[in-house]
Amino acid sequence: MKEEGEKRFALLQACKDSDYVKKRYGGYFNVFFDAYGEEGQRWDLYRVVDGEFPETEELEKYEGFVITGSAFDAHGNELWILRLCLLLRTLNAMQKKVLGICFGLQVCMYVCLSVKHVC
């Protein structure tokens, strides 16, 4: 359950942490939290690229979701990408806020607007 005044966000990581990012920043989670997080917020990490997704009953507790970039094709048929598309359909139906970065934006556009090519 969400505490009063606490805003929760989920980072849906669509890429592996590179050795450089691990060494320099401690992982992409820290990069995104440092860029977008604020004091008093709670951020949870889901490594969707590894098949780690939030449970459906957890979705309501989040204010918003951030989908990272990835070297994968946003229109690929990998199981985790298909699951991510299904999750986005659910989030869209729930009218949740979603920020997509590069790959994340392409998946959002494809799912929510049926746009296959995003520049």
PyRosetta script that sets phi, psi and omega in degrees:
from pyrosetta import init, pose_from_sequence

init()
pose = pose_from_sequence("MKEEGEKRFALLQACKDSDYVKKRYGGYFNVFFDAYGEEGQRWDLYRVVDGEFPETEELEKYEGFVITGSAFDAHGNELWILRLCLLLRTLNAMQKKVLGICFGLQVCMYVCLSVKHVC")
pose.set_psi(1, 144.0)
pose.set_omega(1, -178.4)
pose.set_phi(2, -79.2)
pose.set_psi(2, 130.9)
pose.set_omega(2, 176.4)
pose.set_phi(3, -73.4)
pose.set_psi(3, 150.0)
pose.set_omega(3, 179.9)
pose.set_phi(4, -57.6)
pose.set_psi(4, 126.9)
pose.set_omega(4, 177.6)
pose.set_phi(5, 83.9)
pose.set_psi(5, -13.4)
pose.set_omega(5, -179.4)
pose.set_phi(6, -82.6)
pose.set_psi(6, 128.2)
pose.set_omega(6, 174.5)
pose.set_phi(7, -102.6)
pose.set_psi(7, 132.9)
pose.set_omega(7, -179.5)
pose.set_phi(8, -116.8)
pose.set_psi(8, 140.1)
pose.set_omega(8, 178.2)
pose.set_phi(9, -132.7)
pose.set_psi(9, 152.4)
pose.set_omega(9, 177.6)
pose.set_phi(10, -117.9)
pose.set_psi(10, 128.9)
pose.set_omega(10, 173.4)
pose.set_phi(11, -96.1)
pose.set_psi(11, 118.7)
pose.set_omega(11, 178.3)
pose.set_phi(12, -99.3)
pose.set_psi(12, 96.8)
pose.set_omega(12, -173.6)
pose.set_phi(13, -83.0)
pose.set_psi(13, 117.6)
pose.set_omega(13, -175.5)
pose.set_phi(14, -102.9)
pose.set_psi(14, 15.8)
pose.set_omega(14, -179.8)
pose.set_phi(15, -144.0)
pose.set_psi(15, 160.7)
pose.set_omega(15, 175.6)
pose.set_phi(16, -83.4)
pose.set_psi(16, 148.6)
pose.set_omega(16, 173.2)
pose.set_phi(17, -70.8)
pose.set_psi(17, 124.7)
pose.set_omega(17, 175.9)
pose.set_phi(18, -75.7)
pose.set_psi(18, 161.0)
pose.set_omega(18, 177.4)
pose.set_phi(19, -58.9)
pose.set_psi(19, -40.4)
pose.set_omega(19, -179.8)
pose.set_phi(20, -62.1)
pose.set_psi(20, -47.5)
pose.set_omega(20, -178.0)
pose.set_phi(21, -65.8)
pose.set_psi(21, -38.4)
pose.set_omega(21, 176.4)
pose.set_phi(22, -61.3)
pose.set_psi(22, -45.7)
pose.set_omega(22, -177.7)
pose.set_phi(23, -69.5)
pose.set_psi(23, -44.4)
pose.set_omega(23, -174.1)
pose.set_phi(24, -78.2)
pose.set_psi(24, -41.7)
pose.set_omega(24, -172.2)
pose.set_phi(25, -120.6)
pose.set_psi(25, -9.9)
pose.set_omega(25, -176.1)
pose.set_phi(26, 85.6)
pose.set_psi(26, 7.0)
pose.set_omega(26, 179.0)
pose.set_phi(27, 123.3)
pose.set_psi(27, 163.3)
pose.set_omega(27, -178.8)
pose.set_phi(28, -64.8)
pose.set_psi(28, -28.1)
pose.set_omega(28, 177.4)
pose.set_phi(29, -54.0)
pose.set_psi(29, -46.6)
pose.set_omega(29, -179.7)
pose.set_phi(30, -65.3)
pose.set_psi(30, -36.4)
pose.set_omega(30, 177.6)
pose.set_phi(31, -60.2)
pose.set_psi(31, -48.0)
pose.set_omega(31, -177.4)
pose.set_phi(32, -72.4)
pose.set_psi(32, -39.0)
pose.set_omega(32, 178.4)
pose.set_phi(33, -64.4)
pose.set_psi(33, -42.6)
pose.set_omega(33, 178.7)
pose.set_phi(34, -62.5)
pose.set_psi(34, -33.7)
pose.set_omega(34, -178.7)
pose.set_phi(35, -79.7)
pose.set_psi(35, -38.4)
pose.set_omega(35, -170.6)
pose.set_phi(36, -119.7)
pose.set_psi(36, -19.4)
pose.set_omega(36, -176.0)
pose.set_phi(37, -77.3)
pose.set_psi(37, 156.9)
pose.set_omega(37, 177.6)
pose.set_phi(38, -133.0)
pose.set_psi(38, 158.1)
pose.set_omega(38, 178.5)
pose.set_phi(39, -58.3)
pose.set_psi(39, 138.1)
pose.set_omega(39, 179.4)
pose.set_phi(40, 90.1)
pose.set_psi(40, -5.2)
pose.set_omega(40, 177.1)
pose.set_phi(41, -93.1)
pose.set_psi(41, 155.2)
pose.set_omega(41, 173.2)
pose.set_phi(42, -116.7)
pose.set_psi(42, 129.5)
pose.set_omega(42, 178.5)
pose.set_phi(43, -118.5)
pose.set_psi(43, 134.3)
pose.set_omega(43, 177.4)
pose.set_phi(44, -115.7)
pose.set_psi(44, 142.8)
pose.set_omega(44, -178.4)
pose.set_phi(45, -103.9)
pose.set_psi(45, 129.6)
pose.set_omega(45, 172.0)
pose.set_phi(46, -124.6)
pose.set_psi(46, 117.7)
pose.set_omega(46, 179.1)
pose.set_phi(47, -86.4)
pose.set_psi(47, 81.5)
pose.set_omega(47, -176.3)
pose.set_phi(48, -62.8)
pose.set_psi(48, -30.8)
pose.set_omega(48, 177.8)
pose.set_phi(49, -59.9)
pose.set_psi(49, -24.6)
pose.set_omega(49, 177.7)
pose.set_phi(50, -101.8)
pose.set_psi(50, 10.5)
pose.set_omega(50, 178.3)
pose.set_phi(51, 85.0)
pose.set_psi(51, 13.6)
pose.set_omega(51, -179.4)
pose.set_phi(52, -95.6)
pose.set_psi(52, 111.0)
pose.set_omega(52, -176.5)
pose.set_phi(53, -125.7)
pose.set_psi(53, 153.7)
pose.set_omega(53, 173.2)
pose.set_phi(54, -68.5)
pose.set_psi(54, 148.4)
pose.set_omega(54, 175.3)
pose.set_phi(55, -71.5)
pose.set_psi(55, 149.6)
pose.set_omega(55, -178.4)
pose.set_phi(56, -55.0)
pose.set_psi(56, -41.4)
pose.set_omega(56, -178.1)
pose.set_phi(57, -70.5)
pose.set_psi(57, -11.9)
pose.set_omega(57, 177.5)
pose.set_phi(58, -87.0)
pose.set_psi(58, -17.9)
pose.set_omega(58, -170.7)
pose.set_phi(59, -60.3)
pose.set_psi(59, -36.3)
pose.set_omega(59, -175.7)
pose.set_phi(60, -63.1)
pose.set_psi(60, -27.4)
pose.set_omega(60, -175.3)
pose.set_phi(61, -76.2)
pose.set_psi(61, -9.2)
pose.set_omega(61, -177.6)
pose.set_phi(62, -96.7)
pose.set_psi(62, 138.8)
pose.set_omega(62, 173.6)
pose.set_phi(63, -73.5)
pose.set_psi(63, -37.1)
pose.set_omega(63, -177.2)
pose.set_phi(64, -165.6)
pose.set_psi(64, 173.0)
pose.set_omega(64, -175.2)
pose.set_phi(65, -133.6)
pose.set_psi(65, 141.8)
pose.set_omega(65, 176.2)
pose.set_phi(66, -120.4)
pose.set_psi(66, 126.6)
pose.set_omega(66, 177.0)
pose.set_phi(67, -107.4)
pose.set_psi(67, 123.7)
pose.set_omega(67, -176.4)
pose.set_phi(68, -76.2)
pose.set_psi(68, 174.1)
pose.set_omega(68, 170.7)
pose.set_phi(69, -73.7)
pose.set_psi(69, 171.7)
pose.set_omega(69, -179.3)
pose.set_phi(70, -163.1)
pose.set_psi(70, 155.0)
pose.set_omega(70, 174.0)
pose.set_phi(71, -82.3)
pose.set_psi(71, -8.3)
pose.set_omega(71, 179.8)
pose.set_phi(72, -75.8)
pose.set_psi(72, 158.1)
pose.set_omega(72, 175.6)
pose.set_phi(73, -76.4)
pose.set_psi(73, 123.7)
pose.set_omega(73, -178.2)
pose.set_phi(74, -63.1)
pose.set_psi(74, -16.6)
pose.set_omega(74, 180.0)
pose.set_phi(75, -107.8)
pose.set_psi(75, 17.5)
pose.set_omega(75, -178.2)
pose.set_phi(76, -71.9)
pose.set_psi(76, 168.1)
pose.set_omega(76, -178.3)
pose.set_phi(77, -106.2)
pose.set_psi(77, 16.5)
pose.set_omega(77, 176.0)
pose.set_phi(78, -62.3)
pose.set_psi(78, 143.7)
pose.set_omega(78, -176.8)
pose.set_phi(79, -55.5)
pose.set_psi(79, -42.6)
pose.set_omega(79, -177.6)
pose.set_phi(80, -65.9)
pose.set_psi(80, -33.1)
pose.set_omega(80, 178.1)
pose.set_phi(81, -70.0)
pose.set_psi(81, -40.9)
pose.set_omega(81, 177.2)
pose.set_phi(82, -63.9)
pose.set_psi(82, -40.3)
pose.set_omega(82, 176.3)
pose.set_phi(83, -64.6)
pose.set_psi(83, -38.2)
pose.set_omega(83, 177.9)
pose.set_phi(84, -63.6)
pose.set_psi(84, -41.5)
pose.set_omega(84, 177.0)
pose.set_phi(85, -61.3)
pose.set_psi(85, -42.1)
pose.set_omega(85, 177.5)
pose.set_phi(86, -64.1)
pose.set_psi(86, -42.2)
pose.set_omega(86, 176.9)
pose.set_phi(87, -60.6)
pose.set_psi(87, -42.8)
pose.set_omega(87, 179.8)
pose.set_phi(88, -63.7)
pose.set_psi(88, -36.9)
pose.set_omega(88, 175.6)
pose.set_phi(89, -61.2)
pose.set_psi(89, -41.6)
pose.set_omega(89, 178.6)
pose.set_phi(90, -65.0)
pose.set_psi(90, -46.1)
pose.set_omega(90, 179.6)
pose.set_phi(91, -63.1)
pose.set_psi(91, -37.6)
pose.set_omega(91, 177.7)
pose.set_phi(92, -64.1)
pose.set_psi(92, -43.7)
pose.set_omega(92, 178.3)
pose.set_phi(93, -63.8)
pose.set_psi(93, -31.0)
pose.set_omega(93, 178.6)
pose.set_phi(94, -83.7)
pose.set_psi(94, -4.3)
pose.set_omega(94, -177.4)
pose.set_phi(95, 59.0)
pose.set_psi(95, 41.3)
pose.set_omega(95, 177.5)
pose.set_phi(96, -83.6)
pose.set_psi(96, 151.4)
pose.set_omega(96, 176.8)
pose.set_phi(97, -78.8)
pose.set_psi(97, 133.0)
pose.set_omega(97, 179.7)
pose.set_phi(98, -135.4)
pose.set_psi(98, 129.9)
pose.set_omega(98, 174.2)
pose.set_phi(99, -112.3)
pose.set_psi(99, 121.5)
pose.set_omega(99, 178.1)
pose.set_phi(100, -109.8)
pose.set_psi(100, 130.9)
pose.set_omega(100, 178.2)
pose.set_phi(101, -106.7)
pose.set_psi(101, 117.1)
pose.set_omega(101, 177.2)
pose.set_phi(102, 54.4)
pose.set_psi(102, -102.1)
pose.set_omega(102, 176.2)
pose.set_phi(103, -51.3)
pose.set_psi(103, -45.9)
pose.set_omega(103, -179.0)
pose.set_phi(104, -58.6)
pose.set_psi(104, -40.8)
pose.set_omega(104, 177.5)
pose.set_phi(105, -66.7)
pose.set_psi(105, -40.6)
pose.set_omega(105, 179.8)
pose.set_phi(106, -62.4)
pose.set_psi(106, -42.3)
pose.set_omega(106, 178.1)
pose.set_phi(107, -65.1)
pose.set_psi(107, -42.4)
pose.set_omega(107, 178.1)
pose.set_phi(108, -59.7)
pose.set_psi(108, -46.5)
pose.set_omega(108, -179.4)
pose.set_phi(109, -63.3)
pose.set_psi(109, -42.3)
pose.set_omega(109, -179.7)
pose.set_phi(110, -63.0)
pose.set_psi(110, -46.1)
pose.set_omega(110, -176.9)
pose.set_phi(111, -72.8)
pose.set_psi(111, -49.7)
pose.set_omega(111, -171.2)
pose.set_phi(112, -82.3)
pose.set_psi(112, -29.4)
pose.set_omega(112, -176.5)
pose.set_phi(113, -120.5)
pose.set_psi(113, 1.0)
pose.set_omega(113, -176.7)
pose.set_phi(114, 55.2)
pose.set_psi(114, 37.6)
pose.set_omega(114, 177.7)
pose.set_phi(115, -97.5)
pose.set_psi(115, 122.8)
pose.set_omega(115, -177.3)
pose.set_phi(116, -88.9)
pose.set_psi(116, -26.2)
pose.set_omega(116, -175.8)
pose.set_phi(117, -124.6)
pose.set_psi(117, 114.8)
pose.set_omega(117, 178.4)
pose.set_phi(118, -114.8)
pose.set_psi(118, 129.4)
pose.set_omega(118, 179.7)
pose.set_phi(119, -86.8)
pose.dump_pdb("model.pdb")
